[in-house]
Amino acid sequence: MSKALKKISAIVIAFTLLFSLTACQVKSKVDEDAPQASITANWTYDHATNKGEYVPRFVFDVDSKLPHFQSDGTNFTMNIVPDNVYTGTVEKIDDSKYVLHKEGSDKTLDVSIVGNSLTLHVSDDTNVVFVVKE
């Protein structure tokens, strides 16, 4: 095979891989017009923003490696990375805003619910978004 053909083949393979990885993103299921969900709903990870950059969920993501959130309305359990599970209490501000109080700490985390989505506001430009599991 000639050098030119090898270079062209390498470029085609690189673009094919790039496009196939991009196609593996799961489309966000956030629906702000859906009926207002409850903090006690069954939540599943949808996407995140990290320092303002969109972080999608991918088709081949293993559920155990994804962020999780659950609450009975009084207490919560959550993780953003698999090995760091946080627990604590939930303070309801109104039907769409909550404050999570981490057990054994004075740290808090704001939560907002709009339609079928729950957003953990980690910082001004970093959020983790969950949607009601279908």
N, CA, C and O atoms as CSV, one atom per row, in Angstrom:
chain,resi,resn,atom,element,x,y,z
A,1,MET,N,N,0.853,-1.174,0.000
A,1,MET,CA,C,0.000,0.000,0.000
A,1,MET,C,C,0.902,1.241,0.000
A,1,MET,O,O,1.881,1.293,0.744
A,2,SER,N,N,0.584,2.210,-0.807
A,2,SER,CA,C,1.406,3.407,-0.905
A,2,SER,C,C,1.253,4.278,0.341
A,2,SER,O,O,0.268,4.175,1.072
A,3,LYS,N,N,2.254,5.142,0.567
A,3,LYS,CA,C,2.223,6.036,1.728
A,3,LYS,C,C,1.008,6.960,1.689
A,3,LYS,O,O,0.392,7.216,2.724
A,4,ALA,N,N,0.666,7.452,0.525
A,4,ALA,CA,C,-0.478,8.358,0.394
A,4,ALA,C,C,-1.773,7.646,0.769
A,4,ALA,O,O,-2.622,8.216,1.454
A,5,LEU,N,N,-1.926,6.400,0.321
A,5,LEU,CA,C,-3.124,5.635,0.638
A,5,LEU,C,C,-3.209,5.328,2.138
A,5,LEU,O,O,-4.291,5.345,2.724
A,6,LYS,N,N,-2.051,5.048,2.749
A,6,LYS,CA,C,-2.018,4.792,4.203
A,6,LYS,C,C,-2.440,6.042,4.982
A,6,LYS,O,O,-3.194,5.948,5.950
A,7,LYS,N,N,-1.951,7.213,4.555
A,7,LYS,CA,C,-2.305,8.463,5.233
A,7,LYS,C,C,-3.799,8.750,5.096
A,7,LYS,O,O,-4.456,9.148,6.059
A,8,ILE,N,N,-4.323,8.546,3.898
A,8,ILE,CA,C,-5.755,8.781,3.675
A,8,ILE,C,C,-6.581,7.807,4.508
A,8,ILE,O,O,-7.586,8.193,5.106
A,9,SER,N,N,-6.157,6.541,4.547
A,9,SER,CA,C,-6.865,5.535,5.357
A,9,SER,C,C,-6.852,5.915,6.830
A,9,SER,O,O,-7.866,5.780,7.514
A,10,ALA,N,N,-5.712,6.388,7.324
A,10,ALA,CA,C,-5.601,6.783,8.735
A,10,ALA,C,C,-6.531,7.952,9.051
A,10,ALA,O,O,-7.171,7.979,10.102
A,11,ILE,N,N,-6.600,8.910,8.140
A,11,ILE,CA,C,-7.471,10.070,8.339
A,11,ILE,C,C,-8.938,9.635,8.333
A,11,ILE,O,O,-9.715,10.084,9.176
A,12,VAL,N,N,-9.323,8.776,7.404
A,12,VAL,CA,C,-10.705,8.291,7.330
A,12,VAL,C,C,-11.066,7.519,8.596
A,12,VAL,O,O,-12.156,7.697,9.138
A,13,ILE,N,N,-10.169,6.672,9.068
A,13,ILE,CA,C,-10.422,5.913,10.306
A,13,ILE,C,C,-10.565,6.857,11.492
A,13,ILE,O,O,-11.452,6.671,12.325
A,14,ALA,N,N,-9.700,7.871,11.579
A,14,ALA,CA,C,-9.772,8.831,12.684
A,14,ALA,C,C,-11.111,9.567,12.689
A,14,ALA,O,O,-11.730,9.711,13.743
A,15,PHE,N,N,-11.564,10.033,11.524
A,15,PHE,CA,C,-12.848,10.725,11.448
A,15,PHE,C,C,-14.008,9.786,11.756
A,15,PHE,O,O,-14.979,10.187,12.397
A,16,THR,N,N,-13.914,8.555,11.308
A,16,THR,CA,C,-14.965,7.579,11.597
A,16,THR,C,C,-15.088,7.358,13.097
A,16,THR,O,O,-16.195,7.333,13.636
A,17,LEU,N,N,-13.957,7.198,13.770
A,17,LEU,CA,C,-13.978,7.024,15.225
A,17,LEU,C,C,-14.528,8.256,15.920
A,17,LEU,O,O,-15.328,8.143,16.848
A,18,LEU,N,N,-14.109,9.422,15.481
A,18,LEU,CA,C,-14.590,10.670,16.080
A,18,LEU,C,C,-16.108,10.782,15.957
A,18,LEU,O,O,-16.785,11.094,16.936
A,19,PHE,N,N,-16.643,10.532,14.770
A,19,PHE,CA,C,-18.082,10.637,14.570
A,19,PHE,C,C,-18.844,9.536,15.296
A,19,PHE,O,O,-19.957,9.767,15.769
A,20,SER,N,N,-18.267,8.351,15.391
A,20,SER,CA,C,-18.976,7.272,16.086
A,20,SER,C,C,-19.043,7.537,17.585
A,20,SER,O,O,-20.039,7.203,18.226
A,21,LEU,N,N,-18.001,8.131,18.150
A,21,LEU,CA,C,-18.029,8.461,19.576
A,21,LEU,C,C,-19.022,9.578,19.858
A,21,LEU,O,O,-19.716,9.549,20.874
A,22,THR,N,N,-19.096,10.547,18.980
A,22,THR,CA,C,-20.055,11.640,19.147
A,22,THR,C,C,-21.485,11.121,19.042
A,22,THR,O,O,-22.372,11.612,19.741
A,23,ALA,N,N,-21.714,10.159,18.200
A,23,ALA,CA,C,-23.054,9.605,18.009
A,23,ALA,C,C,-23.516,8.782,19.205
A,23,ALA,O,O,-24.700,8.462,19.312
A,24,CYS,N,N,-22.609,8.441,20.093
A,24,CYS,CA,C,-22.952,7.609,21.246
A,24,CYS,C,C,-23.503,8.416,22.416
A,24,CYS,O,O,-23.822,7.847,23.460
A,25,GLN,N,N,-23.618,9.728,22.258
A,25,GLN,CA,C,-24.185,10.543,23.322
A,25,GLN,C,C,-25.680,10.283,23.420
A,25,GLN,O,O,-26.370,10.150,22.409
A,26,VAL,N,N,-26.165,10.213,24.641
A,26,VAL,CA,C,-27.595,10.057,24.868
A,26,VAL,C,C,-28.215,11.450,24.851
A,26,VAL,O,O,-27.721,12.365,25.508
A,27,LYS,N,N,-29.287,11.601,24.103
A,27,LYS,CA,C,-29.979,12.882,24.048
A,27,LYS,C,C,-30.587,13.188,25.412
A,27,LYS,O,O,-31.185,12.318,26.046
A,28,SER,N,N,-30.430,14.417,25.851
A,28,SER,CA,C,-30.981,14.832,27.139
A,28,SER,C,C,-32.497,14.642,27.157
A,28,SER,O,O,-33.180,14.911,26.168
A,29,LYS,N,N,-33.013,14.172,28.300
A,29,LYS,CA,C,-34.449,13.965,28.461
A,29,LYS,C,C,-35.093,15.032,29.342
A,29,LYS,O,O,-36.228,14.874,29.791
A,30,VAL,N,N,-34.361,16.118,29.585
A,30,VAL,CA,C,-34.902,17.213,30.384
A,30,VAL,C,C,-36.095,17.820,29.656
A,30,VAL,O,O,-36.011,18.174,28.480
A,31,ASP,N,N,-37.209,17.931,30.380
A,31,ASP,CA,C,-38.433,18.531,29.833
A,31,ASP,C,C,-38.971,19.499,30.883
A,31,ASP,O,O,-39.670,19.100,31.814
A,32,GLU,N,N,-38.636,20.762,30.718
A,32,GLU,CA,C,-39.056,21.778,31.686
A,32,GLU,C,C,-40.563,21.996,31.683
A,32,GLU,O,O,-41.113,22.552,32.634
A,33,ASP,N,N,-41.239,21.558,30.608
A,33,ASP,CA,C,-42.688,21.715,30.521
A,33,ASP,C,C,-43.449,20.517,31.087
A,33,ASP,O,O,-44.679,20.535,31.141
A,34,ALA,N,N,-42.733,19.482,31.506
A,34,ALA,CA,C,-43.376,18.310,32.108
A,34,ALA,C,C,-43.973,18.708,33.459
A,34,ALA,O,O,-43.587,19.727,34.031
A,35,PRO,N,N,-44.904,17.913,33.963
A,35,PRO,CA,C,-45.432,18.202,35.308
A,35,PRO,C,C,-44.288,18.240,36.329
A,35,PRO,O,O,-43.309,17.502,36.218
A,36,GLN,N,N,-44.437,19.105,37.306
A,36,GLN,CA,C,-43.411,19.276,38.330
A,36,GLN,C,C,-43.163,17.961,39.071
A,36,GLN,O,O,-44.088,17.394,39.653
A,37,ALA,N,N,-41.945,17.484,39.052
A,37,ALA,CA,C,-41.581,16.242,39.742
A,37,ALA,C,C,-41.369,16.512,41.228
A,37,ALA,O,O,-41.158,17.650,41.648
A,38,SER,N,N,-41.429,15.458,41.995
A,38,SER,CA,C,-41.182,15.529,43.436
A,38,SER,C,C,-39.748,15.115,43.712
A,38,SER,O,O,-39.171,14.327,42.963
A,39,ILE,N,N,-39.177,15.635,44.771
A,39,ILE,CA,C,-37.814,15.256,45.138
A,39,ILE,C,C,-37.729,13.763,45.459
A,39,ILE,O,O,-36.642,13.187,45.439
A,40,THR,N,N,-38.862,13.139,45.753
A,40,THR,CA,C,-38.889,11.713,46.075
A,40,THR,C,C,-39.017,10.829,44.832
A,40,THR,O,O,-39.117,9.609,44.959
A,41,ALA,N,N,-39.014,11.418,43.637
A,41,ALA,CA,C,-39.129,10.643,42.399
A,41,ALA,C,C,-37.919,9.722,42.239
A,41,ALA,O,O,-36.920,9.856,42.947
A,42,ASN,N,N,-38.027,8.799,41.309
A,42,ASN,CA,C,-36.934,7.887,40.987
A,42,ASN,C,C,-36.061,8.576,39.933
A,42,ASN,O,O,-36.452,8.668,38.769
A,43,TRP,N,N,-34.878,9.061,40.335
A,43,TRP,CA,C,-34.033,9.890,39.490
A,43,TRP,C,C,-32.943,9.085,38.798
A,43,TRP,O,O,-32.428,8.110,39.347
A,44,THR,N,N,-32.598,9.509,37.579
A,44,THR,CA,C,-31.488,8.923,36.839
A,44,THR,C,C,-30.645,10.056,36.247
A,44,THR,O,O,-31.171,11.106,35.877
A,45,TYR,N,N,-29.343,9.830,36.164
A,45,TYR,CA,C,-28.414,10.841,35.648
A,45,TYR,C,C,-28.731,11.173,34.197
A,45,TYR,O,O,-28.965,10.277,33.386
A,46,ASP,N,N,-28.739,12.463,33.872
A,46,ASP,CA,C,-28.975,12.917,32.499
A,46,ASP,C,C,-27.715,13.538,31.899
A,46,ASP,O,O,-27.250,13.100,30.847
A,47,HIS,N,N,-27.164,14.549,32.556
A,47,HIS,CA,C,-25.950,15.202,32.068
A,47,HIS,C,C,-25.395,16.098,33.176
A,47,HIS,O,O,-25.968,16.201,34.260
A,48,ALA,N,N,-24.288,16.732,32.880
A,48,ALA,CA,C,-23.698,17.667,33.833
A,48,ALA,C,C,-23.108,18.839,33.061
A,48,ALA,O,O,-22.952,18.788,31.841
A,49,THR,N,N,-22.791,19.878,33.789
A,49,THR,CA,C,-21.951,20.945,33.251
A,49,THR,C,C,-20.791,21.074,34.221
A,49,THR,O,O,-20.988,21.145,35.435
A,50,ASN,N,N,-19.593,21.102,33.685
A,50,ASN,CA,C,-18.394,21.215,34.502
A,50,ASN,C,C,-17.632,22.442,34.036
A,50,ASN,O,O,-17.091,22.471,32.931
A,51,LYS,N,N,-17.594,23.454,34.891
A,51,LYS,CA,C,-16.970,24.733,34.554
A,51,LYS,C,C,-17.559,25.287,33.262
A,51,LYS,O,O,-16.847,25.815,32.408
A,52,GLY,N,N,-18.878,25.155,33.141
A,52,GLY,CA,C,-19.590,25.689,31.993
A,52,GLY,C,C,-19.614,24.784,30.771
A,52,GLY,O,O,-20.343,25.075,29.822
A,53,GLU,N,N,-18.852,23.705,30.754
A,53,GLU,CA,C,-18.803,22.788,29.618
A,53,GLU,C,C,-19.817,21.661,29.806
A,53,GLU,O,O,-19.893,21.063,30.879
A,54,TYR,N,N,-20.591,21.375,28.767
A,54,TYR,CA,C,-21.602,20.324,28.792
A,54,TYR,C,C,-20.932,18.952,28.849
A,54,TYR,O,O,-20.035,18.666,28.056
A,55,VAL,N,N,-21.363,18.108,29.780
A,55,VAL,CA,C,-20.848,16.746,29.925
A,55,VAL,C,C,-22.020,15.790,29.705
A,55,VAL,O,O,-22.837,15.601,30.606
A,56,PRO,N,N,-22.113,15.184,28.517
A,56,PRO,CA,C,-23.265,14.331,28.213
A,56,PRO,C,C,-23.158,12.959,28.858
A,56,PRO,O,O,-22.102,12.555,29.345
A,57,ARG,N,N,-24.260,12.272,28.846
A,57,ARG,CA,C,-24.275,10.854,29.186
A,57,ARG,C,C,-24.066,10.100,27.874
A,57,ARG,O,O,-24.549,10.521,26.823
A,58,PHE,N,N,-23.346,8.988,27.944
A,58,PHE,CA,C,-23.089,8.193,26.752
A,58,PHE,C,C,-23.833,6.868,26.825
A,58,PHE,O,O,-24.111,6.366,27.914
A,59,VAL,N,N,-24.153,6.309,25.678
A,59,VAL,CA,C,-24.913,5.066,25.584
A,59,VAL,C,C,-24.252,3.939,26.378
A,59,VAL,O,O,-24.934,3.145,27.025
A,60,PHE,N,N,-22.935,3.877,26.325
A,60,PHE,CA,C,-22.230,2.746,26.927
A,60,PHE,C,C,-21.785,2.998,28.368
A,60,PHE,O,O,-21.037,2.194,28.926
A,61,ASP,N,N,-22.230,4.098,28.977
A,61,ASP,CA,C,-21.888,4.359,30.381
A,61,ASP,C,C,-22.480,3.276,31.275
A,61,ASP,O,O,-23.645,2.909,31.129
A,62,VAL,N,N,-21.679,2.774,32.190
A,62,VAL,CA,C,-22.129,1.772,33.150
A,62,VAL,C,C,-22.843,2.494,34.282
A,62,VAL,O,O,-22.294,3.437,34.852
A,63,ASP,N,N,-24.062,2.068,34.619
A,63,ASP,CA,C,-24.881,2.757,35.611
A,63,ASP,C,C,-24.158,2.934,36.949
A,63,ASP,O,O,-24.298,3.975,37.591
A,64,SER,N,N,-23.399,1.943,37.369
A,64,SER,CA,C,-22.709,2.027,38.664
A,64,SER,C,C,-21.631,3.106,38.685
A,64,SER,O,O,-21.189,3.508,39.762
A,65,LYS,N,N,-21.204,3.577,37.533
A,65,LYS,CA,C,-20.169,4.619,37.447
A,65,LYS,C,C,-20.761,6.020,37.315
A,65,LYS,O,O,-20.030,7.010,37.352
A,66,LEU,N,N,-22.082,6.106,37.161
A,66,LEU,CA,C,-22.749,7.392,36.969
A,66,LEU,C,C,-23.145,8.012,38.312
A,66,LEU,O,O,-23.238,7.304,39.315
A,67,PRO,N,N,-23.378,9.324,38.337
A,67,PRO,CA,C,-23.929,9.959,39.536
A,67,PRO,C,C,-25.318,9.414,39.863
A,67,PRO,O,O,-26.064,9.009,38.972
A,68,HIS,N,N,-25.651,9.409,41.149
A,68,HIS,CA,C,-26.961,8.938,41.611
A,68,HIS,C,C,-27.515,9.920,42.646
A,68,HIS,O,O,-26.766,10.589,43.358
A,69,PHE,N,N,-28.839,9.985,42.710
A,69,PHE,CA,C,-29.505,10.805,43.721
A,69,PHE,C,C,-30.811,10.124,44.101
A,69,PHE,O,O,-31.558,9.657,43.241
A,70,GLN,N,N,-31.076,10.073,45.407
A,70,GLN,CA,C,-32.387,9.617,45.874
A,70,GLN,C,C,-32.703,10.302,47.185
A,70,GLN,O,O,-31.816,10.653,47.962
A,71,SER,N,N,-34.010,10.484,47.409
A,71,SER,CA,C,-34.453,11.143,48.625
A,71,SER,C,C,-35.855,10.667,48.983
A,71,SER,O,O,-36.678,10.385,48.111
A,72,ASP,N,N,-36.105,10.587,50.283
A,72,ASP,CA,C,-37.459,10.276,50.747
A,72,ASP,C,C,-38.189,11.556,51.150
A,72,ASP,O,O,-39.283,11.506,51.712
A,73,GLY,N,N,-37.571,12.702,50.858
A,73,GLY,CA,C,-38.153,13.997,51.209
A,73,GLY,C,C,-37.600,14.559,52.507
A,73,GLY,O,O,-37.671,15.764,52.747
A,74,THR,N,N,-37.045,13.682,53.349
A,74,THR,CA,C,-36.442,14.096,54.611
A,74,THR,C,C,-34.938,13.889,54.586
A,74,THR,O,O,-34.178,14.726,55.071
A,75,ASN,N,N,-34.516,12.768,54.019
A,75,ASN,CA,C,-33.098,12.407,53.927
A,75,ASN,C,C,-32.728,12.196,52.468
A,75,ASN,O,O,-33.597,11.987,51.622
A,76,PHE,N,N,-31.428,12.251,52.179
A,76,PHE,CA,C,-30.955,12.006,50.822
A,76,PHE,C,C,-29.704,11.141,50.848
A,76,PHE,O,O,-28.995,11.065,51.851
A,77,THR,N,N,-29.457,10.497,49.727
A,77,THR,CA,C,-28.217,9.779,49.449
A,77,THR,C,C,-27.825,10.158,48.032
A,77,THR,O,O,-28.666,10.147,47.134
A,78,MET,N,N,-26.567,10.491,47.822
A,78,MET,CA,C,-26.131,10.864,46.480
A,78,MET,C,C,-24.656,10.580,46.301
A,78,MET,O,O,-23.900,10.481,47.268
A,79,ASN,N,N,-24.266,10.453,45.067
A,79,ASN,CA,C,-22.863,10.417,44.720
A,79,ASN,C,C,-22.688,11.065,43.357
A,79,ASN,O,O,-23.576,11.010,42.507
A,80,ILE,N,N,-21.542,11.673,43.169
A,80,ILE,CA,C,-21.184,12.213,41.857
A,80,ILE,C,C,-20.141,11.289,41.235
A,80,ILE,O,O,-20.193,11.001,40.039
A,81,VAL,N,N,-19.198,10.829,42.048
A,81,VAL,CA,C,-18.266,9.783,41.626
A,81,VAL,C,C,-18.579,8.544,42.450
A,81,VAL,O,O,-19.019,8.669,43.592
A,82,PRO,N,N,-18.363,7.345,41.901
A,82,PRO,CA,C,-18.837,6.115,42.539
A,82,PRO,C,C,-18.418,5.901,43.993
A,82,PRO,O,O,-19.226,5.422,44.789
A,83,ASP,N,N,-17.197,6.237,44.359
A,83,ASP,CA,C,-16.707,5.901,45.695
A,83,ASP,C,C,-17.033,6.932,46.770
A,83,ASP,O,O,-16.755,6.696,47.946
A,84,ASN,N,N,-17.609,8.058,46.399
A,84,ASN,CA,C,-17.931,9.113,47.365
A,84,ASN,C,C,-19.443,9.254,47.513
A,84,ASN,O,O,-20.080,10.002,46.771
A,85,VAL,N,N,-20.010,8.532,48.473
A,85,VAL,CA,C,-21.444,8.584,48.728
A,85,VAL,C,C,-21.688,9.544,49.885
A,85,VAL,O,O,-21.055,9.451,50.937
A,86,TYR,N,N,-22.618,10.466,49.668
A,86,TYR,CA,C,-22.951,11.452,50.682
A,86,TYR,C,C,-24.382,11.226,51.152
A,86,TYR,O,O,-25.256,10.861,50.366
A,87,THR,N,N,-24.607,11.446,52.428
A,87,THR,CA,C,-25.941,11.353,53.008
A,87,THR,C,C,-26.189,12.599,53.838
A,87,THR,O,O,-25.260,13.322,54.200
A,88,GLY,N,N,-27.453,12.835,54.131
A,88,GLY,CA,C,-27.792,13.972,54.963
A,88,GLY,C,C,-29.279,14.232,54.938
A,88,GLY,O,O,-30.075,13.357,54.597
A,89,THR,N,N,-29.644,15.445,55.302
A,89,THR,CA,C,-31.053,15.815,55.389
A,89,THR,C,C,-31.426,16.824,54.306
A,89,THR,O,O,-30.577,17.527,53.757
A,90,VAL,N,N,-32.725,16.869,54.021
A,90,VAL,CA,C,-33.271,17.745,52.992
A,90,VAL,C,C,-34.064,18.848,53.670
A,90,VAL,O,O,-34.914,18.582,54.520
A,91,GLU,N,N,-33.781,20.085,53.292
A,91,GLU,CA,C,-34.573,21.228,53.760
A,91,GLU,C,C,-35.359,21.760,52.565
A,91,GLU,O,O,-34.774,22.170,51.563
A,92,LYS,N,N,-36.678,21.750,52.674
A,92,LYS,CA,C,-37.524,22.246,51.592
A,92,LYS,C,C,-37.674,23.755,51.715
A,92,LYS,O,O,-38.096,24.263,52.754
A,93,ILE,N,N,-37.328,24.461,50.660
A,93,ILE,CA,C,-37.508,25.913,50.618
A,93,ILE,C,C,-38.891,26.211,50.031
A,93,ILE,O,O,-39.666,26.976,50.605
A,94,ASP,N,N,-39.189,25.600,48.884
A,94,ASP,CA,C,-40.525,25.630,48.272
A,94,ASP,C,C,-40.640,24.387,47.396
A,94,ASP,O,O,-39.783,23.506,47.469
A,95,ASP,N,N,-41.681,24.297,46.570
A,95,ASP,CA,C,-41.907,23.083,45.778
A,95,ASP,C,C,-40.820,22.810,44.740
A,95,ASP,O,O,-40.752,21.708,44.195
A,96,SER,N,N,-39.981,23.787,44.462
A,96,SER,CA,C,-38.955,23.582,43.448
A,96,SER,C,C,-37.530,23.818,43.951
A,96,SER,O,O,-36.573,23.601,43.208
A,97,LYS,N,N,-37.378,24.252,45.181
A,97,LYS,CA,C,-36.038,24.538,45.711
A,97,LYS,C,C,-35.834,23.841,47.052
A,97,LYS,O,O,-36.705,23.829,47.921
A,98,TYR,N,N,-34.642,23.262,47.177
A,98,TYR,CA,C,-34.275,22.525,48.380
A,98,TYR,C,C,-32.820,22.822,48.717
A,98,TYR,O,O,-32.049,23.273,47.870
A,99,VAL,N,N,-32.462,22.564,49.959
A,99,VAL,CA,C,-31.074,22.638,50.392
A,99,VAL,C,C,-30.732,21.292,51.023
A,99,VAL,O,O,-31.440,20.810,51.908
A,100,LEU,N,N,-29.644,20.696,50.560
A,100,LEU,CA,C,-29.169,19.436,51.129
A,100,LEU,C,C,-28.111,19.744,52.171
A,100,LEU,O,O,-27.163,20.484,51.906
A,101,HIS,N,N,-28.276,19.174,53.359
A,101,HIS,CA,C,-27.317,19.356,54.445
A,101,HIS,C,C,-26.549,18.051,54.621
A,101,HIS,O,O,-27.104,17.028,55.021
A,102,LYS,N,N,-25.255,18.118,54.310
A,102,LYS,CA,C,-24.411,16.922,54.378
A,102,LYS,C,C,-24.219,16.501,55.832
A,102,LYS,O,O,-23.922,17.317,56.704
A,103,GLU,N,N,-24.398,15.208,56.064
A,103,GLU,CA,C,-24.255,14.637,57.407
A,103,GLU,C,C,-22.834,14.867,57.926
A,103,GLU,O,O,-21.856,14.610,57.224
A,104,GLY,N,N,-22.736,15.354,59.168
A,104,GLY,CA,C,-21.436,15.558,59.812
A,104,GLY,C,C,-20.641,16.725,59.279
A,104,GLY,O,O,-19.429,16.793,59.487
A,105,SER,N,N,-21.299,17.647,58.595
A,105,SER,CA,C,-20.591,18.782,57.999
A,105,SER,C,C,-21.518,19.988,57.967
A,105,SER,O,O,-22.736,19.852,58.076
A,106,ASP,N,N,-20.934,21.157,57.818
A,106,ASP,CA,C,-21.757,22.352,57.655
A,106,ASP,C,C,-21.931,22.697,56.169
A,106,ASP,O,O,-22.500,23.736,55.835
A,107,LYS,N,N,-21.441,21.828,55.287
A,107,LYS,CA,C,-21.576,22.049,53.846
A,107,LYS,C,C,-23.017,21.784,53.399
A,107,LYS,O,O,-23.672,20.851,53.865
A,108,THR,N,N,-23.484,22.630,52.488
A,108,THR,CA,C,-24.825,22.475,51.929
A,108,THR,C,C,-24.735,22.481,50.407
A,108,THR,O,O,-23.738,22.910,49.827
A,109,LEU,N,N,-25.788,22.002,49.786
A,109,LEU,CA,C,-25.864,21.952,48.330
A,109,LEU,C,C,-27.273,22.356,47.927
A,109,LEU,O,O,-28.249,21.785,48.413
A,110,ASP,N,N,-27.380,23.336,47.044
A,110,ASP,CA,C,-28.690,23.772,46.556
A,110,ASP,C,C,-29.185,22.834,45.469
A,110,ASP,O,O,-28.409,22.339,44.652
A,111,VAL,N,N,-30.490,22.601,45.474
A,111,VAL,CA,C,-31.144,21.736,44.498
A,111,VAL,C,C,-32.353,22.475,43.955
A,111,VAL,O,O,-33.086,23.129,44.697
A,112,SER,N,N,-32.553,22.360,42.638
A,112,SER,CA,C,-33.767,22.921,42.052
A,112,SER,C,C,-34.417,21.857,41.174
A,112,SER,O,O,-33.739,21.045,40.544
A,113,ILE,N,N,-35.746,21.882,41.151
A,113,ILE,CA,C,-36.512,20.954,40.324
A,113,ILE,C,C,-37.368,21.784,39.380
A,113,ILE,O,O,-38.135,22.646,39.811
A,114,VAL,N,N,-37.226,21.512,38.083
A,114,VAL,CA,C,-38.014,22.176,37.054
A,114,VAL,C,C,-38.530,21.089,36.125
A,114,VAL,O,O,-37.745,20.382,35.494
A,115,GLY,N,N,-39.840,20.956,36.038
A,115,GLY,CA,C,-40.417,19.907,35.196
A,115,GLY,C,C,-39.988,18.538,35.673
A,115,GLY,O,O,-40.212,18.175,36.827
A,116,ASN,N,N,-39.367,17.772,34.780
A,116,ASN,CA,C,-38.933,16.419,35.126
A,116,ASN,C,C,-37.457,16.337,35.504
A,116,ASN,O,O,-36.891,15.245,35.548
A,117,SER,N,N,-36.826,17.488,35.779
A,117,SER,CA,C,-35.387,17.480,36.054
A,117,SER,C,C,-35.044,18.038,37.430
A,117,SER,O,O,-35.685,18.959,37.934
A,118,LEU,N,N,-34.018,17.451,38.010
A,118,LEU,CA,C,-33.492,17.883,39.299
A,118,LEU,C,C,-32.042,18.268,39.068
A,118,LEU,O,O,-31.270,17.485,38.515
A,119,THR,N,N,-31.669,19.465,39.485
A,119,THR,CA,C,-30.311,19.954,39.290
A,119,THR,C,C,-29.633,20.164,40.634
A,119,THR,O,O,-30.138,20.885,41.494
A,120,LEU,N,N,-28.474,19.519,40.801
A,120,LEU,CA,C,-27.618,19.755,41.959
A,120,LEU,C,C,-26.669,20.886,41.570
A,120,LEU,O,O,-25.894,20.742,40.624
A,121,HIS,N,N,-26.722,21.987,42.275
A,121,HIS,CA,C,-25.882,23.147,41.975
A,121,HIS,C,C,-24.592,23.039,42.789
A,121,HIS,O,O,-24.520,23.494,43.931
A,122,VAL,N,N,-23.581,22.429,42.178
A,122,VAL,CA,C,-22.318,22.179,42.865
A,122,VAL,C,C,-21.547,23.475,43.051
A,122,VAL,O,O,-20.971,23.701,44.115
A,123,SER,N,N,-21.527,24.322,42.043
A,123,SER,CA,C,-20.904,25.652,42.115
A,123,SER,C,C,-21.584,26.526,41.065
A,123,SER,O,O,-22.525,26.090,40.403
A,124,ASP,N,N,-21.105,27.757,40.916
A,124,ASP,CA,C,-21.734,28.680,39.966
A,124,ASP,C,C,-21.765,28.132,38.542
A,124,ASP,O,O,-22.717,28.389,37.805
A,125,ASP,N,N,-20.741,27.382,38.147
A,125,ASP,CA,C,-20.664,26.895,36.769
A,125,ASP,C,C,-20.557,25.371,36.652
A,125,ASP,O,O,-20.167,24.847,35.609
A,126,THR,N,N,-20.909,24.667,37.737
A,126,THR,CA,C,-20.874,23.208,37.727
A,126,THR,C,C,-22.170,22.665,38.319
A,126,THR,O,O,-22.524,22.979,39.456
A,127,ASN,N,N,-22.880,21.841,37.532
A,127,ASN,CA,C,-24.158,21.265,37.938
A,127,ASN,C,C,-24.225,19.803,37.522
A,127,ASN,O,O,-23.574,19.386,36.565
A,128,VAL,N,N,-25.008,19.043,38.244
A,128,VAL,CA,C,-25.316,17.670,37.862
A,128,VAL,C,C,-26.828,17.589,37.723
A,128,VAL,O,O,-27.564,17.967,38.635
A,129,VAL,N,N,-27.291,17.091,36.568
A,129,VAL,CA,C,-28.723,17.085,36.257
A,129,VAL,C,C,-29.234,15.660,36.163
A,129,VAL,O,O,-28.647,14.812,35.491
A,130,PHE,N,N,-30.334,15.414,36.847
A,130,PHE,CA,C,-31.019,14.130,36.827
A,130,PHE,C,C,-32.404,14.339,36.231
A,130,PHE,O,O,-32.937,15.448,36.266
A,131,VAL,N,N,-32.982,13.286,35.688
A,131,VAL,CA,C,-34.362,13.329,35.213
A,131,VAL,C,C,-35.126,12.184,35.844
A,131,VAL,O,O,-34.535,11.207,36.302
A,132,VAL,N,N,-36.445,12.310,35.868
A,132,VAL,CA,C,-37.287,11.255,36.402
A,132,VAL,C,C,-37.119,10.031,35.498
A,132,VAL,O,O,-37.244,10.112,34.276
A,133,LYS,N,N,-36.834,8.907,36.136
A,133,LYS,CA,C,-36.648,7.654,35.399
A,133,LYS,C,C,-37.985,7.204,34.836
A,133,LYS,O,O,-38.993,7.188,35.543
A,134,GLU,N,N,-37.991,6.844,33.573
A,134,GLU,CA,C,-39.232,6.412,32.912
A,134,GLU,C,C,-39.480,4.943,33.118
A,134,GLU,O,O,-40.478,4.411,32.631
